[in-house]
Structure formats: C-alpha cells, structure tokens
Amino acid sequence: MSEEFSKAYWEQRWEQVCRDHAAAVHGRGPNPQLVVEAGDLAPGTALDAGCGHGADAIWLASRGWRVTAVDIATTALRRAHEHAETLGADITSRIDWVQADLTTWAPAEEHFDLVSTHYVHPAAAPEALLRRLAAAVAPGGTLLVVGHHPADPPTTDGHAPPHEACFTAEEAAAGLDPDRWAIVVAESRPRQATGPHGHESTLHDSVLRARKRP
Ligand SMILES: C[S@@+](CC[C@H](N)C(=O)[O-])C[C@H]1O[C@@H](n2cnc3c(N)ncnc32)[C@H](O)[C@@H]1O
C-alpha cells in the first residue's frame, strides 16, 4: 500500500473527522446507492467492506441483516461501535466490527448474501480486492460496488482518491465472469456533495450491482 493511504493515514483522517465534524458524522445516514440497491433485498448475511463510521452497517442491521463490518481504522470502528451501542442491543447484536486491511484480508468464500463496498480506494491492487469481495458472495447473493468516477475533477480538500483507484462501473463489471454473474446495474449516477468549505458540487458514483448465479 502506498504511504499516502496507509493505516496511519486513515487513523489520522478519522481522528480529525471525529474531532472536527462530530455532529456531521453522528448524523450521517446510509449511502444513497446502498438504500436504492439493497432496499429490495431480503435480509441475510452482509459484508460492509471499508465501513468507516458505520452508517451503512447500522442501516443494514436495522433491516435485519447480520453484518460483518470491516475497516482498517480502529478510530472509525470505535466511533461506529459507540454509535451502534446507542441504538440498542437489537442493532449491536447483529454487527461484528472487524479491524482488517482489505488489501490482504480475505473474507470467507461464498459466504455473504450481500457484499457492499463504498468509496474504498486502497492504493494497491483494486482489481484484486474486487476479486476477493466477489468471491465472498454466496450463490444467489449480491455484490454492490460503489466508487468514484474517474472523470470527476480532483477534490480540493487534499483527500482525493488516487486516479488509479477510480473506476467506471463498466470497468468493475469487466472483472466478473459472465458465466457466474448477472449484471443488474452498471452505471454512473450523479450525487450532490458538500466540500469542506461548504461549497456544493456534483460528483458521479460508479455503481455496480451484480447477482451471483445460484
Ligand atoms: C472514503 S471512506 C468511506 C467509508 C464508508 N464506506 C462510506 O461510504 O462512508 C473509505 C474507508 O475505507 C477504509 N479503508 C481504506 N483502505 C482500507 C483498507 N486497505 N482496508 C480496510 N479499510 C480501508 C478507510 O478507513 C475508510 O473508513
């Protein structure tokens, strides 16, 4: 992994975010693409890869999913766990918080009914990460990958993902064997984003939703 997106980088980033933007972090809801794409799925087992502040994992657990939420940053996991605990045993009992580096951690193969990952941009081998996440989906299960579109301009807050970690949905879909996968959604979707100084801009999510053939 490059120095820039090391564990130390993410720990520092989350410490800063939790310190300077505590209220915003606390109020963050689930990612809109997750709500759209997973809202119609029957709950089962889910992996949230790169869970950050935990809003997606908490949303899934509140809908009855049994969630494994993985992140490299213990600071983010602590914050996520604390937030989940305020929501009661119903939520906390359904989430396992796991500290692991997704560039080396291999989830159990064919295990999860849903594998969801949003905006994780490891500086090393994103294709290999996608392959491991795809392998973790159970037959009949769903893979949801959301990332930054490479055509978006670099952000000015100094935390832009490296260009090589951005991808189109079509590029992500090309990594899936068509004999094993049915592509449900592969498209770019606009999203309104608020920058650190309050300015609004339109960004684009690359959204891949695929179903592993039973
Ligand atoms: C941009 S944030 C997105 C967080 C969350 N998925 C969301 O959509 O709000 C990227 C997250 O991925 C985590 N992350 C980055 N590289 C990772 C790695 N190699 N292994 C595990 N987690 C990683 C970071 O700590 C961070 O929480």
The ligand as an ORCA input file, in Angstrom:
! r2SCAN-3c Opt
* xyz 0 1
  C     -13.835      7.240      1.917
  S     -14.084      6.232      3.313
  C     -15.683      5.513      3.015
  C     -16.331      4.996      4.259
  C     -17.724      4.415      4.070
  N     -17.718      3.224      3.249
  C     -18.644      5.440      3.467
  O     -19.123      5.247      2.355
  O     -18.888      6.464      4.099
  C     -13.007      4.864      2.986
  C     -12.960      3.881      4.152
  O     -12.182      2.754      3.763
  C     -11.293      2.433      4.813
  N     -10.138      1.788      4.181
  C      -9.260      2.359      3.321
  N      -8.320      1.476      2.948
  C      -8.631      0.312      3.587
  C      -8.034     -0.969      3.617
  N      -6.920     -1.239      2.936
  N      -8.617     -1.927      4.369
  C      -9.742     -1.658      5.101
  N     -10.340     -0.460      5.101
  C      -9.800      0.522      4.364
  C     -10.963      3.761      5.476
  O     -10.518      3.651      6.806
  C     -12.299      4.461      5.390
  O     -13.087      4.207      6.525
*
